[in-house]
Amino acid sequence: MARYFKKMVGTKCYLSPVNPDDFEKYTEWLNDPEISQYLLVDDKIVSLLREKEILEDMAKNNDTAFTIVDLATDKPLGNCSLNNVDNINQTATLGIFIGDKEYLSKGYGTEAMELLLDYGFNALNLQNIMLEVFDYNKRAIKAYEKVGFKVIGKRRQAKFFNNKRYDIIFMDILKDEFLNIRE
């Protein structure tokens, strides 16, 4: 059984360093069309071996990648990370997904984002965190807006999915905006 460590703790979930032993669970999630349609891997086949290598690399080289774990059951339910961290300009890009469908639309993703943003702004001293989201991912856009992200632009018709074209929406949040929402 995989072990998890409570790096950042909320009321529903906590963020733990990535555990490579979860590769089978991640492979299941990333090959599920209901989950992957919202991710950059939607057009890829993710093998067990490849996912194990990816998680091992994350565990070794990415100290801002976390497994989202249910606080009550210690069950892994997704992943979130800060990528492209630029310490000079104090920027990063956020990525998140809930892979376990039983946890969708129940506030776990929102809380995980708040924990990750708190870590990014307060522990890493970042100033700006941005993300990209496909415009058909309405549930995610609503969650991002709920924690304070604002739309800063879009790349028109840049996503081809199910024989249709969609925009990629760019959103960001500043440290002051995040801290003001929490006061």
C-alpha positions as CSV (number, residue, x, y, z in Angstrom):
1,M,0.0,0.0,0.0
2,A,1.3,3.5,-0.9
3,R,2.2,5.8,1.9
4,Y,1.1,9.4,2.1
5,F,2.4,12.3,4.1
6,K,0.4,15.4,5.1
7,K,2.4,18.3,3.6
8,M,-0.6,20.6,3.3
9,V,-3.9,19.7,5.1
10,G,-7.4,21.0,4.5
11,T,-10.8,19.9,5.9
12,K,-11.5,17.3,3.1
13,C,-8.2,16.4,1.7
14,Y,-4.4,16.8,2.0
15,L,-1.5,17.1,-0.4
16,S,1.2,14.5,-0.2
17,P,4.4,14.2,-2.2
18,V,3.8,12.0,-5.3
19,N,4.3,8.3,-4.6
20,P,5.4,6.3,-7.7
21,D,3.6,3.2,-6.3
22,D,0.4,4.8,-7.5
23,F,1.3,4.3,-11.1
24,E,-1.5,1.7,-11.7
25,K,-4.1,4.1,-10.3
26,Y,-2.8,7.0,-12.4
27,T,-2.7,4.8,-15.5
28,E,-6.4,3.9,-14.9
29,W,-7.4,7.5,-14.5
30,L,-5.4,8.8,-17.5
31,N,-6.9,6.2,-19.8
32,D,-10.4,6.9,-18.7
33,P,-12.0,9.1,-21.5
34,E,-14.3,10.8,-18.9
35,I,-11.2,12.1,-17.1
36,S,-8.6,12.4,-19.8
37,Q,-10.9,14.6,-22.1
38,Y,-10.0,17.5,-19.8
39,L,-6.3,16.8,-19.8
40,L,-3.4,17.2,-22.2
41,V,-3.2,13.4,-22.4
42,D,-6.6,13.0,-24.0
43,D,-5.2,11.9,-27.3
44,K,-2.5,9.6,-25.8
45,I,-2.4,6.0,-24.6
46,V,-0.7,6.0,-21.2
47,S,1.0,2.7,-20.5
48,L,1.8,1.3,-17.0
49,L,5.5,1.4,-17.7
50,R,5.4,5.0,-19.0
51,E,3.3,6.3,-16.1
52,K,5.6,4.6,-13.6
53,E,8.5,6.4,-15.2
54,I,6.7,9.7,-15.1
55,L,5.7,9.3,-11.4
56,E,9.3,8.2,-10.5
57,D,10.6,11.3,-12.3
58,M,8.1,13.5,-10.5
59,A,9.0,12.0,-7.1
60,K,12.7,12.6,-7.8
61,N,12.7,15.9,-9.6
62,N,9.5,17.9,-9.0
63,D,9.1,19.1,-5.4
64,T,5.9,20.9,-6.3
65,A,3.9,17.9,-7.5
66,F,1.5,16.3,-5.1
67,T,-1.1,13.5,-4.8
68,I,-4.4,14.7,-3.6
69,V,-5.5,12.4,-0.8
70,D,-8.9,12.1,1.0
71,L,-8.3,13.1,4.6
72,A,-10.9,10.7,6.0
73,T,-9.7,7.5,4.1
74,D,-6.2,8.2,2.9
75,K,-7.4,7.3,-0.5
76,P,-5.6,9.0,-3.5
77,L,-8.0,10.9,-5.7
78,G,-6.0,13.0,-8.0
79,N,-2.9,15.1,-8.6
80,C,-1.9,18.8,-8.6
81,S,1.4,20.6,-9.2
82,L,3.1,23.9,-9.8
83,N,5.1,23.7,-13.1
84,N,7.6,26.0,-14.8
85,V,8.4,27.6,-11.4
86,D,10.4,30.8,-12.1
87,N,12.0,32.0,-8.9
88,I,13.3,35.2,-10.4
89,N,10.0,36.4,-11.9
90,Q,8.0,34.6,-9.1
91,T,5.6,32.8,-11.5
92,A,4.4,29.2,-12.1
93,T,1.7,27.3,-13.9
94,L,-0.8,25.2,-12.0
95,G,-2.1,21.8,-13.1
96,I,-4.7,19.7,-11.4
97,F,-7.0,16.8,-11.9
98,I,-9.3,14.6,-9.9
99,G,-9.0,11.1,-11.3
100,D,-11.4,9.3,-9.0
101,K,-14.9,10.0,-10.4
102,E,-16.6,9.5,-7.0
103,Y,-14.8,12.7,-5.8
104,L,-15.9,15.0,-8.7
105,S,-18.0,18.0,-8.0
106,K,-17.7,17.6,-4.2
107,G,-15.2,20.4,-3.5
108,Y,-12.0,18.3,-3.3
109,G,-10.4,19.9,-6.3
110,T,-11.3,23.4,-5.1
111,E,-9.7,22.7,-1.7
112,A,-6.7,21.1,-3.3
113,M,-6.2,24.2,-5.4
114,E,-6.5,26.4,-2.4
115,L,-3.8,24.4,-0.5
116,L,-1.5,24.4,-3.6
117,L,-2.0,28.2,-4.1
118,D,-1.3,28.8,-0.4
119,Y,1.9,26.8,-0.8
120,G,2.9,28.6,-3.9
121,F,2.2,32.1,-2.6
122,N,3.3,31.7,1.0
123,A,6.0,29.0,1.0
124,L,7.5,29.6,-2.5
125,N,6.8,33.4,-2.5
126,L,5.3,33.4,-6.0
127,Q,3.6,36.4,-7.3
128,N,1.6,35.1,-10.2
129,I,0.2,31.6,-10.9
130,M,-1.6,30.8,-14.2
131,L,-3.3,27.9,-15.8
132,E,-4.8,26.8,-19.1
133,V,-8.2,25.1,-19.4
134,F,-10.3,24.0,-22.4
135,D,-13.4,26.1,-22.8
136,Y,-15.6,23.0,-22.7
137,N,-14.4,22.2,-19.1
138,K,-17.1,24.3,-17.4
139,R,-16.8,22.5,-14.1
140,A,-13.1,23.4,-13.8
141,I,-13.6,27.0,-14.9
142,K,-16.2,27.4,-12.2
143,A,-13.8,25.9,-9.6
144,Y,-10.9,28.2,-10.8
145,E,-13.1,31.3,-10.5
146,K,-14.3,30.2,-7.1
147,V,-10.7,30.3,-5.7
148,G,-10.0,33.7,-7.4
149,F,-8.6,33.0,-10.9
150,K,-9.5,35.5,-13.6
151,V,-9.6,35.0,-17.4
152,I,-6.6,36.8,-18.9
153,G,-7.1,35.6,-22.5
154,K,-7.7,32.7,-24.8
155,R,-6.1,30.9,-27.7
156,R,-8.9,30.6,-30.2
157,Q,-9.8,27.2,-31.7
158,A,-6.6,25.7,-30.5
159,K,-8.1,22.5,-29.2
160,F,-9.5,19.9,-31.5
161,F,-11.8,17.4,-29.6
162,N,-14.6,15.2,-30.8
163,N,-14.5,16.6,-34.3
164,K,-15.0,20.2,-33.0
165,R,-12.7,23.2,-32.3
166,Y,-12.5,24.8,-28.9
167,D,-10.7,27.7,-27.3
168,I,-8.0,27.3,-24.6
169,I,-8.7,29.7,-21.8
170,F,-5.8,31.3,-19.9
171,M,-6.5,32.3,-16.3
172,D,-4.2,33.6,-13.5
173,I,-4.3,34.8,-9.9
174,L,-2.0,37.2,-8.1
175,K,-0.7,36.7,-4.6
176,D,-2.5,39.8,-3.3
177,E,-5.8,38.6,-4.9
178,F,-5.4,35.2,-3.2
179,L,-4.6,36.6,0.2
180,N,-7.4,39.2,0.0
181,I,-10.0,36.5,-0.7
182,R,-8.9,34.6,2.4
183,E,-9.1,37.5,4.8
